[in-house]
Each structure stands twice: as structure tokens, then as C-alpha cells.
Amino acid sequence: MSFLDEKPELNITPLVDIMLVLLAILMVTAPSITYEENINLPKGSQKTNSTATLKSLIITVNSKREIFINEKKFNFLSFVDNLAILKPQFKLDEPIFIRADKELKYDDVIFVLRAVKNLGFSKVSLQTE
């Protein structure tokens, strides 16, 4: 048997090691990554400031009519159904905060407000700057 007759073997152990390290780094950093949608809030006239707690329901509507319920993105048309599914996670007497972009039509904001009220949430606040 000569040197030319041998078939080379591919050693993938270093590749697997690197991939496992990258996976471990991703698993550690992924929970700490948060996404925030930039919203142009309208100016408000009220001087008191209400603040959301960690357990508060925050509904954000951007200028493209995309709705975010506590950072989860939903379609505008299926918003009511998705909020009804998520309703048991929240208390009905806890404050709800709606953050709507100032470029939205008035009807779109009222649609979201009416949907929240119809599902039984009693304390709803529209956030402004």
C-alpha cells in the first residue's frame, strides 16, 4: 500500500467545537436582547405621568399599522382575536397602556381602544409625550 492509495479523512472536530461555543454564547445572550419599536407619540395636555409596570399590558401601534402586545408582533386585522387569546394572562383591573403613532388615523386608534374595552379591560390609558 502506497501513500497515493490512502483516502484523506476530514476532521470536523474543531468545527463542531466552534459551533457549540457559538451556540452557548447565543443561548446566554438571547434572553437579554430586547426590541423596542420607535413610535412618534402625539403631544399630550395632561401633566400627570402614568408609568407602566413590568406586568402591565402595553399595546403599541406603529405608523405601518403593526400592533405589538408586550413586544409580540401581530397583524392589525387579527389583533382582537390574539388579544382575546392572551387575555387570561392579564388582570382586567390592571392599567392597560396604548402607545399609538401620531401618523395613524383616528379610526385605527379608536379600533384598538374599543377592542380593549370590549374584552373587559376597565383601565385604559393612551400614552403621549
ABEGO torsion letter per residue (X at the ends): XBAAABBBBBBAAAAAAAAAAAAAAAAAAAAABBBBBBBBBBBBABABBBBBBAABBBBBBBAAGBBBBGGBBBBAAAAAAAAAAAAAABBAABBBBBBBBAABBAAAAAAAAAAAAAAGBABBBBBBX
